[in-house]
Amino acid sequence: MRYPTACGRTVTVPGGLAPHMRAHPVRGEHLAEAISTIVLPARGTLKVDVDLGRTVGLSLRVDAPPPDGGMTVLASVRKGRRHPSRVVVDAEPVPTSSVALVTRSDGNGTHLVTAFYGTSALPEVHDRMSGFDLEAAIGFWSGQALVWCKDGYVGTPFETTLERMHDGRWISDSRSRKIRSPGFAGP
């Protein structure tokens, strides 16, 4: 799929992006409208939030209470992903007028890296991208989480810490499946 931009170039949505986008699907007409407003750089990555001026979807990222005294949070693995995200189970998605876009331009054109309803976030704590700032990610995700829903995740939420999510030790936490959220009734 190719979408025209405000600068006369196009953004290609690679076929291999489909599994990634299952975690946060954006309707095609909203994606097309958001992309049509952007001006692409000649090279590199563009991260932009496009306000479409009306409610277009639901943001799955919400404010969350900071980790408890033991620094534990709930986490779960989204469909199409290999690593867990911080989640809350007693919250609802928030209506939004924005679509967050990330594109990458190189010698082969410009392709979509991700898109989702809502505004941009810092990378998750498990991210290993260039220039990743773990301290900033932990600070950000200490106050933010994704709304858990059984259709969007593999398995049930489990307790872990943001640090264990970063270094991969969350796997043993996921096997215990301890859940201490008062509003969680299970899948």
C-alpha atoms as one frame of an Amber mdcrd trajectory, in Angstrom:
protein
   0.000   0.000   0.000   1.303   3.467  -0.890   0.019   6.758   0.500   0.766
  10.249  -0.908   2.201  12.944   1.392   1.924  16.747   1.491   5.402  17.015
  -0.099   4.454  14.957  -3.169   6.299  11.805  -2.127   4.750   8.549  -0.931
   4.928   6.374   2.162   4.881   2.630   1.555   3.383   0.267   4.106   5.505
  -2.892   3.901   3.633  -6.192   3.849   5.773  -7.451   6.721   4.404  -4.696
   8.977   1.012  -6.414   9.332   1.927  -8.569  12.379   3.322  -5.502  14.172
   0.229  -3.425  13.389  -2.154  -6.019  14.881  -1.168  -4.594  18.274  -2.570
  -1.171  17.357  -4.526  -1.114  14.114  -5.294   2.239  12.500  -8.123   2.395
   9.978  -6.891   2.861   6.411  -8.735   6.127   5.823  -7.253   7.655   9.002
  -3.778   6.462   8.052  -4.161   7.942   4.558  -5.430  11.263   5.934  -2.614
  11.537   8.499   0.095  10.655   5.966  -1.330  13.168   3.471  -0.428  16.013
   5.880   3.250  15.220   6.476   6.418  16.516   4.841   9.100  13.843   4.696
  12.801  14.356   5.372  15.212  13.362   2.579  16.675  10.658   4.830  16.192
   9.378   8.329  13.299   8.887  10.669  10.255  11.099  11.060   8.180  10.844
  14.255   5.079  13.000  14.170   1.675  13.232  15.815  -1.080  14.331  13.417
  -4.214  15.833  14.935  -7.096  15.123  12.548  -9.392  17.584  14.332 -12.056
  15.086  15.353 -12.226  11.872  17.343 -10.900   9.112  15.095 -10.022   6.286
  17.447  -9.078   5.145  20.902  -5.642   5.570  22.434  -4.572   2.441  24.266
  -1.878   4.334  26.217  -3.172   5.834  29.447  -1.820   7.450  32.592  -1.000
   4.794  35.166  -0.111   4.857  38.823   3.612   4.624  39.518   4.972   1.163
  40.372   4.128   0.001  43.887   6.649   0.005  46.742   8.216  -3.203  45.432
   8.458  -1.523  42.017   6.235  -4.166  40.410   3.954  -3.487  37.465   1.603
  -5.625  35.422   2.858  -6.669  32.002   1.653  -8.771  29.102   2.878  -9.646
  25.611   0.885  -8.070  22.772  -0.027 -10.177  19.748   2.664  -9.855  17.100
   5.336  -8.917  19.666   8.112 -10.789  21.468   8.434  -8.615  24.563   5.922
  -7.507  27.196   4.431  -4.062  27.609   3.348  -2.446  30.858  -0.434  -2.822
  31.126  -3.352  -1.816  33.303  -6.465  -3.949  33.473  -8.864  -1.562  35.159
  -8.842   1.257  32.591 -10.593   2.100  29.341  -9.007   3.371  26.121  -9.196
   7.151  25.699 -10.849   8.828  22.677  -8.282  10.690  20.585  -8.110  12.918
  17.516  -4.443  12.064  16.871  -2.560   9.476  14.856   1.119   8.977  15.707
   3.302   8.110  12.705   6.883   6.911  12.420   8.421   6.704   8.942  11.931
   5.938   7.736  13.400   7.349   4.527  16.438   5.847   2.798  17.718   5.278
  -0.727  14.800   2.917  -1.395  12.052   5.416  -0.552  10.025   5.984   2.590
   8.220   3.290   4.519   5.952   3.257   7.540   7.587   1.912  10.696   4.503
   2.178  12.912   1.265   4.088  13.386  -1.218   4.164  16.227  -4.069   6.197
  17.643  -2.899   8.721  20.213   0.318  10.633  20.662   3.913   9.488  20.529
   5.541   7.740  23.449   9.110   7.038  24.427  10.355   3.599  23.391   9.359
   0.771  25.698  11.937  -0.433  28.212  12.824  -3.542  26.159  13.709  -1.482
  23.071  17.287  -1.784  21.838  17.193   0.952  19.201  20.124   3.269  18.610
  20.307   6.085  21.144  17.979   4.278  23.548  17.867   5.944  26.982  16.840
   3.336  29.573  16.517   5.855  32.405  14.179   8.048  30.343  12.138   5.011
  29.234  11.728   3.782  32.809  10.746   7.289  33.925   8.149   7.577  31.152
   6.662   4.068  31.516   6.507   4.450  35.298   3.548   6.764  34.700   2.093
   5.251  31.516   0.683   1.866  30.540  -1.314   0.217  27.783  -4.883  -0.907
  28.360  -4.978  -4.709  28.512  -7.727  -6.525  26.638  -7.732 -10.271  26.087
  -8.116  -9.975  22.301  -4.931  -7.934  21.922  -2.591  -9.950  24.122  -1.102
 -13.415  24.375  -1.931 -14.769  27.821  -2.827 -12.927  30.984  -1.007 -10.084
  32.755   1.766 -10.948  35.197   3.775  -9.032  37.765   7.311  -7.969  36.954
   9.438  -4.825  37.079  10.384  -2.399  34.321  14.034  -3.354  34.844  13.250
  -7.080  34.419  11.296  -6.229  31.263  14.421  -4.481  29.951  16.911  -7.277
  30.596  14.718 -10.260  29.689  14.203 -11.670  33.191  10.442 -11.094  32.788
  10.117 -14.587  31.286  10.293 -16.284  34.694   7.829 -13.710  36.066   5.333
 -14.523  33.299   5.283 -18.176  34.312   4.085 -17.393  37.834   1.073 -15.397
  36.538   0.582 -13.617  39.859  -2.004 -10.892  39.479  -2.847  -8.440  42.234
  -5.080  -5.978  40.443  -8.413  -5.495  42.221 -10.374  -5.045  38.987  -8.979
  -8.055  37.143 -11.371 -10.960  36.782  -9.241 -12.925  34.312  -9.535 -13.601
  30.614
